[in-house]
Amino acid sequence: MYFLVALFMALLGGVLWFFFKDRKGLHLDFLAIIFGAAAAMWLIDCIFSAASGEAFVSFEAEDGWISLWTVLGGIFLWLILSFIVNNAKKVEKVETK
């Protein structure tokens, strides 16, 4: 389930970036990359789970918590990166004046 949630968030981030790419301050490209990387990581985990004889995608109760932490962690990382990049641009503008 966590793979499907990460894949959905990657697609959502990509769509948001596509429609709002003129708003560079949002850094939605970071959001799409973060969740794309998470989806790739969980895809590899699903492949290894299937190779060891388990289900490719499982829908257990603990998977919901993993999905929630993946989404919250991705959004938190995106907010931190956006804050750092936006403030770095402000510092460059102040230093050049």
C-alpha positions in Angstrom: 0.0 0.0 0.0 2.9 2.4 0.8 4.1 1.9 -2.8 0.8 2.9 -4.2 0.5 6.0 -1.9 4.1 7.1 -2.9 3.3 6.5 -6.6 0.1 8.6 -6.3 1.9 11.4 -4.5 4.6 11.4 -7.2 1.9 11.6 -9.9 0.1 14.3 -8.0 3.4 16.3 -7.5 4.2 15.9 -11.2 0.7 17.2 -12.2 0.9 20.1 -9.8 4.4 21.0 -11.1 3.1 20.8 -14.7 0.2 23.2 -14.1 2.0 25.5 -11.7 5.5 25.6 -13.1 5.3 29.3 -13.6 5.3 29.7 -9.8 8.9 28.9 -9.2 8.8 29.8 -5.5 6.7 26.8 -4.7 9.4 24.4 -5.9 6.9 21.7 -6.9 9.6 20.0 -8.9 11.3 19.1 -5.6 8.0 17.6 -4.4 7.7 15.5 -7.6 11.3 14.3 -7.3 11.0 13.5 -3.6 7.9 11.3 -4.0 9.3 9.9 -7.3 12.3 8.7 -5.3 10.1 7.3 -2.6 8.0 5.4 -5.1 11.2 4.0 -6.7 12.4 2.9 -3.2 9.1 1.2 -2.4 9.0 -0.4 -5.8 12.3 -2.0 -5.2 11.0 -3.1 -1.8 7.9 -4.6 -3.4 10.1 -6.5 -6.0 12.3 -8.0 -3.3 9.2 -8.9 -1.3 7.7 -10.7 -4.3 11.0 -12.4 -4.9 11.0 -13.8 -1.4 7.6 -15.2 -1.8 5.5 -12.5 -0.2 2.7 -10.5 -1.8 3.9 -7.7 -4.2 1.6 -5.1 -2.5 0.1 -5.8 0.9 -2.7 -4.0 2.6 -2.0 -4.6 6.3 -2.8 -2.2 9.1 0.9 -1.3 9.6 1.2 -0.3 6.0 -1.2 2.6 6.6 1.2 4.0 9.2 4.2 3.6 6.8 2.2 5.4 4.1 1.3 8.2 6.5 4.9 8.7 7.5 6.1 8.6 3.9 3.6 11.3 2.9 4.4 13.5 6.0 8.1 13.0 5.6 8.0 13.9 2.0 6.0 17.0 2.6 8.3 18.0 5.5 11.4 17.6 3.4 9.8 19.6 0.5 8.9 22.4 2.9 12.5 22.5 4.4 14.1 22.4 0.9 11.8 25.1 -0.4 12.5 27.3 2.7 16.3 26.9 2.2 16.3 27.6 -1.5 13.9 30.6 -1.2 16.0 32.1 1.7 19.2 31.5 -0.2 17.8 33.6 -3.1 16.8 36.4 -0.7 20.3 36.4 0.7 21.9 36.6 -2.7 19.6 39.6 -3.6 20.6 41.4 -0.4 24.3 40.8 -0.9 24.3 42.1 -4.5 22.7 45.4 -3.6 
